[in-house]
């Protein structure tokens, strides 16, 4: 029993773990590293005397004999410092700027300790000039060793890949900033990939004529014919983090004319939020050339409004909801609650967020926003301070023939969550709305306008302390309900691409821009407003189709036909930005506007919402549309047989 008690004591005191760590520390690798590091330190020590005393052998021999204790002290301090700064755990053949930074700090730390010790213990002191030389030589020796190992590793790696080698592609890199310079360095260090950067191009005159890693920087030409023949370029990589869609379109068009394929490198921000995988480059797509120019948002202001808050996002698995989750998680919130009816989409966004490692607690919850009891439990259980309500039915043709579902989800769901937010003391509630709510011609738009009225009426509720705001924006490029995936499939199938009308125009936003607007609006909202972004000029859908066909390598109307099929039920030729009763008011952000109108009475909207609860699935489509007309008089209804 006494023996078993001893074994138990060993386990409880983690002695076995300690022994394992000692065994690891004295591994063959660490013993060899200690020998190499010691050799470099000793050589640097004696070389410092040679240099300090102009290679006078007598002086060197004298100091060498009298400083044996000093060399032992230097070895102990240096080896300890190298261990503390992770030089025993480092992959020696991989040496980058961060590794150099740690190496330098390890030597500064060691030199500082030795300097102090030699002041208080003269026994270990040796000439100050030799001390400085010893520091420089030790750092140089360690650095040369790491660089040499990296060069050997890269050479051996390239040699191992030669059997799989292929003809090198000569590329031009557009953009000589941080993104372009990093790409050049990466491609040059991985020559086995078969991609050789031969020229850098930039619009900044101050950079023209300079070199990055030996590669010349030239101005971006209007015509790439001469550059193509001079440098034998077959591909171009656009590495500019903030390039306007207009400029990007000009460049890709000019490249395509001379037969140079264009690729684009995603920004570091896209990597950080998990919007794109960490790949060197990707194809230029229609979102790049038709996406709007970036809107400058007050990131510090947004971050301050979210930091330390418990935030809930409904419809978290949708296109807007998932991007909201990514950008909110970046802002160091205290907790992020994901509410989604579809468990597949909920699981997907949960895994995406976890893979990004934002360090924020993620709570995935399956729930229907129309389920009052479930939502009440969740809000009281997790106590969110801010709610972003993105859950909604958004598909125009589908909702046109199923208005009961649009009313239940878009109106009753909004009422349920907004009512609970007000009763439970939530600080802010933001409704994600749409420009289709302006003078709507379809059920979806009318139901979203109804939802806006719900939110505005909640602001006027007695004893309400919640700030309610609606954010209205246009079509979102690349969302699940966007026309782009449909057009892409039709192009891949060889056409024709079907278009409802040649004059259809839409305001477009990218998903990140739309979400950035929502967060900016949430930060500056006072309550009761409908906030809208200045969305610039509308885009003709037929122009979008032609760009997509060209980017796919085909010629519009020749290789791929465009077929006009007529407007769908409830579809507008163009979207509007405001109702006739809404008044435009400037806000503190020059690209965000506030529409104010007569406040809605809470009691009136409540009576309409009670009627929705009595709606049966057997109620006729036209009767439901008549009901919508009562609530939204500007709804230009279309009745069907």
Buried (B, 14 or more C-beta within 10 A) or exposed (E): EEEEEEEEEEEEEEEEEEEEEEEEEEEEEBEEBBEBBBEBBBEBBBBBBBBBBEEEEEBBEEBBEEBEEBBEBBBEBBBBBBBBBEBBEBEBBEBEEEBBEBBBEBBBBBBEBBBEBBEEEEEBBBBEEBBBBBBBBBBEBBBEBBEEBBEEBBEEBBEEBEEEEEEBBBBBBBBBBEBBBBBBEBBBBBBBBBBBBBBBBBBEEEBBEEEBEEBBBBEBEEEBEEBBEEBEBBBBBBBBBEBEBEBBBBBBBBBBEBEBBBBBBBBEBBBEBBBEEEEBBBEBBBBBBBBBBBBEBBEEBBBEBBEEBBBBBBBBBBBBBBBBBBBBBBBBBEBBBBBBBEEEBBBBBBEBBBEBEBEBEBBBBEBBBBBBEBBBBBBEEBBBBBBBBBBBBBEBBBBBEBBBBBBBBBBBBBBBBBBBBBBBEBBBBBBBBBBBBBBBBBBBBBBBBBBBBBBBBBBBBEEBEBBBBBBBBBBBBBBBBBBBEEBBEBBEEEBBBBBBBEEBBBBBBBBBBBBBBBBBBBBBBEBBBBBBBEBBEBBBBBEBBBBBBBBBEBEBEEBBEBEEEEEEBBBBEEBBBBBEEBEEEEBEBEBBBBBBBEEBBBEEBBEBBEEBEEBEEEBEBBEBBEBBBEBBEBBBBBEEE
